[in-house]
């Protein structure tokens, strides 16, 4: 795997890739990334149906790994997912390098690999075949650790342009809904509740972030056409 020096030297800086957030603040750039490991209990209609994990690890001076995994099952249905991002921090910005996604279980399996290549011309390569021009889009999951930085800096007008796990260009907006105290498997936490604004009106996602845990995600709840698709709640959290 190439390092930040060989992959991003000169060309990436010259590219002047802007922040993943369209309205990032300099204060957010100065917030350090703190490696952590969080585990979650997954629920469907209030029933415990599995688990999820989110882990941020430091690989080199300015290079990080972010993984998300979930394993849920209910009755005869099962769904196991894994996401892995390799990214670099350049001038305080999170710059994606590689992204991998896999899904197995009931129904069709799915695998996707995305490479973000800044030189000789910025492009996104999907499954080593399809190529798209790269205009500062991020991968499917880096917002999970950038949004805490924006919340800590007091940002409320945040937007993310990214390539999703289907290889499609998408946009998320963020609406701050207020503060809430939650009772979770981890314990009681004071949180900031946000709503992800999607291009599709059929799916609605709410997320809660805890300032006392580096502003990281502690609860996520998703609906489709008014019906709950699922929810995760924090079980454990520790620094690495």
N, C-alpha and C positions, 0 to 999 in steps of 0.2 A: 504494500500500500504506500503510495507516495505521500510525502510529508508536506506541510504547508510551504516549506521553502521551495521545493522543486515544483509544486503544483501551482502556487499562487504568486511566486516572486515576480515583481515588476508588472506583469500583465494584468493581474487582478487589481492592483492598486491603480494602474492607469485606467482601467475600466471604470473606476469610481462608482462601483456598485453602491446604490443608496441603501438605506435601512430597509429591513423587511417590513417595518412599519412605515406607512406613508407619512406619519406625523411623529416620528421619534424625537425625543428630547435629549440634549447633551447629558442631562443628569442620568438618564437610563444607561447611556454608554459607559458611565463610570461604575455602575453597579457590578460587582464581581459575580461570576458564576460559581456556585458552591456545589460540588459533586454530592449527590444524594441517592438514596434508594428508598422508594416508597412502594408499599403494597396496598392493595385495595380489595375489598369484598365486592363482588358483582351481584346485582339484584335484578330480578324481573318480577313485576307485580308484588314487590316486597319479599319475595322468596330468594334465599341465598342460592345462586346458580353457578358460582365459580369465583375466579380471582383474576386480578390484573396487577401488573408491576410497571413502574416507571423508574428508570435508572439513568443518571447522568454521571459519566466518568471522564476524567482528564487523561488524555493519551500522550500529549506532549505540551510544550510551553503554551501553545495557542491552539491546540487541536483537542477536540472533545468527541465523545461517543454518547449518543442518546438512544436508549432502547425502550420500547413499549411492547408488552405482551399481555394477552388475555386468553383465558381458557374457560369457556362457559358451556354448560349443557343443561337441558331441561327436557324431561321425558326422553324421546328418541332423537332430539335435535342436539347438535353439537357445533361449536364454532371455536376455532383456535387461531389467533392472529399474532403476528410478530412484525414489528417495524424497527429498523435500525438506521440511524443517521450518523454520518461522520461529517463534522463541520469544523470550521476554523473561526477564530475571533480576530478580526482585522480592524484596527482603529475603533474598537468597541462594538463592531457590527458582527452578527452571526451570519457567516457565509457558508452555504451548503457545499459539500464536496460529493458525497455519495449517499444514496438512499436505497434501502431494500425493504420490500413488503412481501409477506406471505400469508395466505389464509387457507386453512384446511378444515374439514368437517363435513357436515351435511350439505349437499349441493356440490357445485363445481369448486375445485381448488383454484387458487389464484396466486401468481408470483409476479413481482415487478422489480426491476432494477433501474435506477436513474442515476446518471452521472452529470454533474455540473462542470462544464469545461470552459474556463475563461479565455483560453488561447488555442489557436491563433485568432479565432473570432468567438465571442461568447455564445455558447449553445448548450442546450439540454439534450442529452442522449438517453432515449428510453429503450430499455432492453437491447442496447447495443445496435439498434436499427433506426428507429424514428428519431429525427432531429428537429428541434425547435429553437428559434432564437431566444437567447437568455436576456431578459430585461429586468434583472434583479429579483425574479421570483424565488421563493424558498421551497423547501420540500413540505411534505404533508404534515409534519409534526413539530417543526422547530418553534411554532407559535406557542407550544406548551411551555417552553422555558423562556421565550422572549416576553410573553404577556406578563408574567410575574415582574419582570424588570420595568415594564411600562407602568404597571399598577403601583409599584414601589415609588416611582418617580412622579406619581400623581396624574399620569396621562389618562385621558378619557376618550379622546378621538383617535382611535387606532384602527388600521386596516392592514390586512395581510393578503398578498397575492402569491399563490403557490401552485404546485403541481400535485394533484391528489393521488391516492393509491390506485387510481385507474389510468393515470397518465394524462389527466385532463387539467386545463388551466381553470382555477377557481379563485374566488375572493371571499374572505371573511371580514365582516365589520364587527365591532365590539360595542355593546351598550352596557354601561354600568347601571345596575339595578339597585344598588345600595348595600348596606351591611346587614349581616345575619349571624346569629350565634347558632351553631349546629351541634347536635349530639351525635357523634360518630362512633364506630367501633374503636377508633383511636382515643376518643375522649371528647370533651367539650372544647370547641374552638370558635373564636371570633373570625368571621370571614367577610370577604367582598364577593358579592354575587354579580355575575355578568351573563349576558345573553350573546351568543354568537349569531350575527346577522348573516344569513346565507342568501345566495341568489335564488335558491329554491325555497318557496314558501311552505312546502309540505313537511319539511324537517325543521325542528326547533331544538336547540341545545342550550342548556343552562350549565354554568360552571361556577364553582366556589373556590376561592383562593384564600389561604390563611397567612396573614402578615407575620405571625409568630413562627411560621415554618418557611421562612425565606419567600413568602408570598406564593408558594407552590400550590398546585392543584390538590384539593382534598375531597371534592365531590363533583361528579359529572352526571347529568341526567338528560336523556334524549327522547324526543317524541317524533313520531311520523304520522301525519294526518290525524293528529289529536290523540293517538294511542302511544303509550310508553313503550319504547324499544328496549330500554335498559338503563341501568344506573350503576355507578361505582362509588364507594365510600371508603375513605382512608382507614386502613387497618394498622399500619406501622410506618414510621419515618425515621431515617437516620442519615447522618452525614457520612461520607466515605473518605 
